[in-house]
Structure formats: structure tokens, C-alpha cells
């Protein structure tokens, strides 16, 4: 699950960087004749200009749906690891058995044993790659799902457009934050209410 958290944080950081780019790459101040028009447009679009933030650690800790998919992912990951270990042990045991009998085998039997070992090794590698791909795809699916849930909630939460941007926060990324702009508790509460309503259906 740690890889999922890292992936989620990286994706959110990229989004934050992109928003910063959009915000600070606006054209230079308009000419004097257009100043009033520009000012009026900006104030109408967003009179408050507030920036809110969500503490990712807190959200991950208290969002019920996140806890559920974390548990589900860990179960799937454990099952995958167990299957790989079982296949590896079976391959190793069969290889050892054939090696122990090698001295008494005919040349044809030795050749057949090598073919069998090579096939088992190839089958093991193919299955391991398939399992890794399944976990990767599942990880991407749940990551996209949870981001869509957060984004969907925030669109409704900010339908009055009081916030210009809502960023994610994690330690080490921002050197200073105004805690009055922390909307994490409200977001977690809203997300959990939506999740509880889903469970009652």
C-alpha cells in the first residue's frame, strides 16, 4: 500500500505544480485601457480568491472508504505474494528432485528433465509478471477511483466558488500554511457521509 500512497502523493503534487504554473504564468498586466475590464472580470469570477488545502495524511487516516480499499489492496497483495512463493517453492522442489536423480538418469531422461525445468521456470516467470501487472492495474484503478471521489465531492463542496484553488498538503512540501484554510475535517466528514449513504443502499 505504501506504493499506492507514494503514487497518489506524486500525482497530487504534479496537479499542484500544474495549478501553480497556470496561476503564475498569466500574461503581464493589461494595458491601461483594459485595466477596469480585467479587474471587473476577476472579481466577478471569484470575489474571495481563497485557497484551501487538504491534509493528505489526515484524509487517509479518517476517510472510511480509503481504509476499506487499503485493506482490500493489502489482502490482494498478500494473496499475490503467497501465490508467487508457492510457485517458487514448487519449482525449487521439483528442480532439487530432478537434480538428485540426475546421476542415475539416461541421457534422454536428463534431456527431458532439463526441458521440464526450463518450462517450469518460464511458467513461473510468466505468472509472476502477470501477477505484478494485475496488482499494478488494480492499484491504478483504486487510485483513480479515490481521486474521482475526492474531486467529485470538492466540485459540490465548492459550488459557491469561494475557493480559487484547493491543494493537497503533505509534510515537506510547504514551508508555511495558514491553518485557517485547512478544510480537511469538512472534506473527510462529507466524504464519509457519502460513503455511509452508499453502504445503506
C-alpha positions in Angstrom: 0.0 0.0 0.0 3.0 2.3 0.5 3.5 2.3 -3.3 -0.1 3.4 -3.7 0.4 6.3 -1.2 3.5 7.4 -2.9 1.8 7.2 -6.3 -1.2 9.2 -5.0 1.1 11.8 -3.5 3.2 12.2 -6.6 0.0 12.6 -8.8 -1.4 15.2 -6.5 2.0 17.0 -6.4 2.0 17.1 -10.2 -1.5 18.6 -10.2 -0.5 21.2 -7.6 2.5 22.1 -9.7 0.4 22.4 -12.8 -2.1 24.7 -11.0 0.8 26.8 -9.8 2.0 27.1 -13.3 -1.4 28.2 -14.6 -1.7 30.7 -11.8 1.7 32.3 -12.1 2.0 32.1 -15.9 -0.8 34.6 -16.6 0.0 37.4 -19.1 1.6 40.6 -17.8 -0.7 43.3 -16.5 -3.1 44.6 -19.2 -2.7 48.0 -20.8 -4.2 51.0 -19.0 -7.3 51.0 -21.2 -8.2 47.4 -20.2 -7.5 47.6 -16.5 -11.0 48.2 -15.4 -12.3 45.4 -17.6 -9.8 42.9 -16.3 -10.4 43.8 -12.7 -14.2 43.6 -13.1 -13.8 40.1 -14.7 -11.6 38.7 -12.0 -13.8 40.0 -9.2 -16.9 38.6 -10.8 -15.3 35.2 -11.4 -14.1 34.8 -7.8 -14.7 37.6 -5.3 -13.0 35.8 -2.4 -9.9 34.4 -4.1 -9.4 31.9 -1.2 -7.1 29.0 -1.4 -7.9 25.9 0.7 -5.9 22.8 1.4 -6.5 19.2 2.4 -4.0 17.3 4.7 -3.5 14.0 2.9 -2.3 12.2 6.0 -5.4 13.1 7.9 -7.7 12.3 5.0 -6.0 8.8 4.5 -6.4 8.2 8.2 -10.0 9.1 8.7 -11.7 8.5 5.3 -13.6 5.2 5.7 -13.6 4.3 2.0 -9.8 4.8 1.9 -9.4 2.5 4.8 -11.5 -0.1 3.0 -9.6 -0.1 -0.2 -6.3 -0.1 1.7 -7.4 -3.3 3.4 -8.7 -4.8 0.1 -5.4 -4.0 -1.6 -3.3 -5.4 1.2 -5.3 -8.7 1.0 -4.9 -8.9 -2.7 -1.2 -8.1 -2.3 -0.8 -10.8 0.3 -2.6 -13.4 -1.8 -0.3 -12.5 -4.8 2.8 -12.9 -2.7 1.6 -16.2 -1.3 0.9 -17.5 -4.8 4.4 -16.4 -6.1 6.0 -18.0 -3.0 4.1 -21.3 -3.5 5.0 -21.4 -7.2 8.7 -20.7 -6.4 8.8 -23.4 -3.8 7.1 -25.9 -6.1 9.6 -25.1 -8.8 12.6 -25.3 -6.4 11.4 -28.7 -5.0 11.0 -30.2 -8.4 14.3 -28.9 -9.6 16.0 -30.4 -6.5 14.3 -33.8 -7.0 15.5 -34.0 -10.7 19.0 -32.9 -9.7 19.1 -35.7 -7.1 18.2 -38.3 -9.7 20.4 -36.9 -12.4 23.3 -39.3 -11.7 21.0 -42.3 -12.4 19.3 -40.9 -15.4 19.8 -41.9 -19.0 20.9 -39.1 -21.4 17.3 -38.9 -22.7 15.9 -38.6 -19.2 18.4 -35.9 -18.4 17.4 -34.0 -21.5 13.7 -34.4 -20.6 14.5 -33.2 -17.1 16.2 -30.1 -18.4 13.2 -29.4 -20.7 10.8 -29.7 -17.7 12.9 -27.5 -15.5 13.2 -24.8 -18.2 9.4 -24.9 -18.8 8.6 -24.7 -15.1 11.0 -21.7 -14.8 9.4 -20.0 -17.8 5.9 -20.7 -16.5 6.9 -19.2 -13.1 8.3 -16.1 -14.6 5.2 -15.6 -16.8 2.9 -16.0 -13.9 4.9 -13.6 -11.7 4.8 -10.9 -14.5 1.1 -11.5 -14.8 0.5 -11.1 -11.1 2.6 -7.9 -10.9 0.6 -6.5 -13.8 -2.6 -7.4 -12.1 -1.6 -5.6 -9.0 -0.3 -2.6 -10.9 -3.6 -2.3 -12.8 -5.6 -2.8 -9.6 -3.6 -0.1 -7.9 -4.2 2.4 -10.7 -7.9 1.6 -10.7 -8.4 2.3 -7.0 -6.1 5.3 -7.2 -8.2 6.8 -10.0 -11.4 5.8 -8.1 -10.5 7.6 -4.9 -9.2 10.7 -6.8 -12.5 10.9 -8.7 -14.5 10.6 -5.4 -12.5 13.5 -3.9 -12.7 15.6 -7.0 -16.5 14.9 -7.3 -17.1 15.9 -3.7 -15.0 19.1 -4.0 -16.9 20.2 -7.0 -20.1 20.1 -5.0 -18.4 21.4 -1.8 -17.0 24.4 -3.8 -20.1 25.1 -5.9 -20.3 28.6 -4.5 -16.8 29.1 -5.9 -15.4 30.6 -2.6 -12.1 28.8 -3.2 -10.0 29.6 -6.2 -7.8 26.5 -5.6 -7.9 23.6 -3.2 -4.5 22.0 -2.8 -3.3 18.8 -1.1 -0.8 19.2 1.7 1.9 16.9 2.9 4.9 17.5 5.2 8.0 18.7 3.5 6.2 20.3 0.5 5.0 23.6 2.0 7.2 25.6 4.4 4.2 27.6 5.7 0.5 27.1 5.8 -2.4 29.2 7.2 -4.3 26.6 9.2 -7.5 28.6 8.9 -7.5 27.5 5.3 -7.4 23.8 6.3 -10.7 22.2 5.1 -9.7 18.6 5.7 -12.2 17.9 8.5 -15.1 19.2 6.4 -13.9 17.2 3.4 -13.4 14.0 5.4 -16.8 14.4 7.1 -18.5 15.0 3.7 -16.8 12.0 2.1 -17.7 9.7 5.0 -21.3 10.8 4.8 -21.4 9.9 1.1 -19.7 6.6 1.8 -22.1 5.7 4.6 -25.0 6.5 2.3 -23.6 4.2 -0.3 -23.4 1.3 2.2 -27.1 1.7 3.1 -28.2 1.2 -0.5 
